[in-house]
Amino acid sequence: MLRCGTSVGANYRAACRAKSRADFAFKMSLVEEECDEVLYWMELLVAAGLVGERRVSKLMNEANEILAMVVASIKTARGRK
């Protein structure tokens, strides 16, 4: 979870330095995948009973908000609305 969580920020930083719109969209798709993976791991921890849902609910909400912004950015970069 630490790897994919920190990968979100690292890949976003790389996207900010993209050489083209296509490159930006590609790099942001990596951000999307990593963010979704973080959500998966949090859901798995809750489902396994290793972490209480209340403990991660704010983090999951924030991850979902970030994911929504990333998806919107990808759609904009690809020229779709």
URBEL-V826240 format. One line per field, one symbol per residue. phi: phi as a letter, one per 30 degrees, with the letter a starting at -180 (. if undefined). psi: psi as a letter, one per 20 degrees, with the letter a starting at -180 (. if undefined). burial: 1 if it has 16 or more other C-alpha atoms within 10 Angstrom, else 0. A space follows every 10 residues. Layout:
phi = ???
psi = ???
burial = ???
//
This chain:
phi = .ddddddedd ddddddcdda dddddddddd dedddddede ddddddddid bddddcdddd ddddddeddd ddddddddic b
psi = hgghghhggg hgghhikqir hggggghhhh ggghghhggg hggggghijh pqhhhjghhh ggghgggghg ghgggghijq .
burial = 0001101100 1100100100 0011111111 1101111110 0110010000 0000010001 0011011001 1011001000 0
//
